């Protein structure tokens, strides 16, 4: 941030202002933000076959689902992305990222794959781009995390009882 402010002052401000960061610190406005790879990463999913292999987008999906379902408006937000290795350029980084996402899914109540049932084997299948495993995992996430929050079981059961009573009285 400091380097960016110096470059900005040199390029766009005239009058020999000097070190802009120093002047801002005198005015109790220190430059404290540091941009990381997490800020620059594009979490948009273009292709299910390839984009979920590094684990970053899967972690972000879990964060979004948790924030949307938090009763206090996101106060108990799940923070997975700061612990990711980005960019995930090698297999070890991808494995770590996917395992973070899978642990969070288990904690949210979504079961992992039936075959293999262990976390490491499941992560390996996702990294290798196994389409059936990826879709099974996404369906598990939808069925066990997203749907119960969109349509709570109690409300759905009440509506089904009402519909049965209405059908029986007609």
C-alpha positions in Angstrom: 0.0 0.0 0.0 2.8 2.4 0.9 4.5 1.7 -2.5 1.2 2.3 -4.4 0.7 5.7 -2.6 4.3 6.8 -3.4 3.8 5.8 -7.1 0.4 7.6 -7.1 1.9 10.8 -5.6 4.9 10.7 -8.1 2.6 10.2 -11.1 -0.4 12.3 -10.4 0.4 14.9 -7.8 2.7 17.9 -8.4 4.6 20.2 -6.1 7.1 17.7 -4.6 4.7 16.3 -2.0 7.3 13.7 -0.9 6.2 10.6 1.0 2.4 10.6 0.9 2.2 7.8 3.4 4.1 9.9 5.9 1.8 12.8 5.5 -1.2 10.6 5.9 0.2 9.1 9.1 0.5 12.7 10.5 -3.2 13.1 9.9 -4.0 9.9 11.8 -4.8 8.0 8.5 -2.0 5.4 8.3 -1.8 3.1 5.3 -2.6 -0.3 6.8 -4.2 -2.3 4.0 -2.2 -4.9 2.3 -3.6 -6.6 -0.8 -3.0 -10.4 -0.9 -3.7 -13.1 -3.5 -7.0 -13.7 -1.7 -8.2 -10.3 -2.7 -7.2 -10.8 -6.3 -8.6 -14.3 -6.8 -11.6 -14.6 -9.1 -14.1 -16.9 -7.3 -16.5 -17.1 -10.3 -17.2 -20.6 -11.5 -17.0 -21.0 -15.2 -16.8 -24.8 -15.5 -17.7 -27.3 -12.8 -15.3 -29.8 -14.4 -12.2 -27.7 -13.7 -13.0 -24.8 -11.3 -13.6 -26.8 -8.1 -10.3 -28.7 -8.3 -8.3 -26.2 -6.3 -10.8 -26.0 -3.4 -10.9 -22.2 -3.3 -14.3 -21.8 -4.9 -15.7 -24.7 -2.8 -14.6 -22.9 0.3 -16.1 -19.6 -0.9 -19.4 -21.4 -1.6 -19.4 -22.7 1.9 -18.8 -19.2 3.3 -21.6 -17.8 1.2 -24.0 -20.5 2.4 -23.1 -20.0 6.0 -23.4 -16.2 5.8 -26.8 -16.5 4.1 -28.1 -18.9 6.8 -26.6 -17.2 9.9 -29.5 -16.1 12.1 -27.7 -12.9 13.2 -27.3 -11.5 9.7 -23.8 -13.0 9.1 -22.3 -12.3 12.5 -21.1 -15.9 12.8 -19.6 -16.0 9.4 -17.5 -18.9 8.4 -13.9 -17.7 7.4 -12.2 -20.3 5.2 -10.6 -18.3 2.5 -7.9 -16.7 4.7 -6.5 -20.1 5.4 -6.3 -21.1 1.7 -3.1 -21.4 -0.3 -3.6 -19.1 -3.3 -2.8 -19.4 -6.1 -2.9 -23.2 -5.8 -0.4 -24.1 -8.4 0.7 -27.5 -7.2 -1.0 -30.6 -6.1 -0.1 -30.2 -2.4 -1.7 -26.7 -2.2 -4.9 -28.0 -4.0 -5.1 -30.9 -1.6 -4.8 -28.7 1.4 -7.5 -26.3 0.1 -9.9 -29.1 -0.8 -9.4 -30.7 2.6 -10.2 -27.4 4.3 -13.5 -27.3 2.3 -14.3 -30.9 3.1 -13.8 -30.4 6.8 -16.1 -27.4 6.7 -18.7 -29.4 4.8 -18.6 -32.2 7.4 -18.9 -29.6 10.2 -22.0 -28.1 8.4 -23.6 -31.6 8.3 -23.0 -32.6 4.7 -21.7 -36.2 4.4 -18.7 -36.8 2.1 -18.6 -39.2 -0.8 -19.7 -42.8 -0.3 -16.6 -44.1 -2.1 -14.1 -43.3 -0.8 -15.6 -42.3 2.6 -12.3 -40.8 3.9 -11.5 -37.2 3.6 -8.1 -37.6 1.9 -9.5 -40.0 -0.8 -12.4 -37.7 -1.4 -10.0 -34.7 -1.8 -7.9 -36.7 -4.3 -10.9 -37.4 -6.5 -11.9 -33.8 -6.6 -8.4 -32.6 -7.4 -8.2 -35.2 -10.3 -11.5 -33.7 -11.7 -13.7 -36.8 -11.2 -17.0 -35.5 -12.4 -19.3 -37.9 -10.6 -17.5 -37.3 -7.3 -17.8 -33.5 -7.8 -21.5 -33.7 -8.6 -22.1 -36.1 -5.7 -20.4 -33.7 -3.3 -22.3 -30.7 -4.6 -25.6 -32.5 -4.3 -24.7 -33.5 -0.7 -24.0 -29.8 0.0 -27.3 -28.8 -1.5 -29.4 -31.5 0.2 -27.8 -31.2 3.7 -26.8 -27.6 4.0 -28.7 -25.4 1.5 -32.2 -27.0 1.3 -32.8 -27.3 5.0 -32.2 -23.6 5.3 -34.3 -22.7 2.4 -37.2 -24.9 3.3 -37.0 -26.0 7.0 -38.2 -29.5 7.6 -40.8 -28.5 10.2 -42.5 -26.1 7.8 -42.4 -28.6 4.9 -44.0 -31.3 7.1 -46.7 -28.9 8.3 -47.6 -28.1 4.7 -47.7 -31.7 3.8 -50.1 -32.5 6.7 -52.3 -29.6 5.6 -52.3 -30.8 2.0 -53.3 -34.3 3.1 -56.1 -33.0 5.3 -57.4 -30.9 2.5 -57.2 -33.8 0.0 -59.0 -36.1 2.5 -61.9 -33.6 3.1 -62.5 -33.1 -0.6 
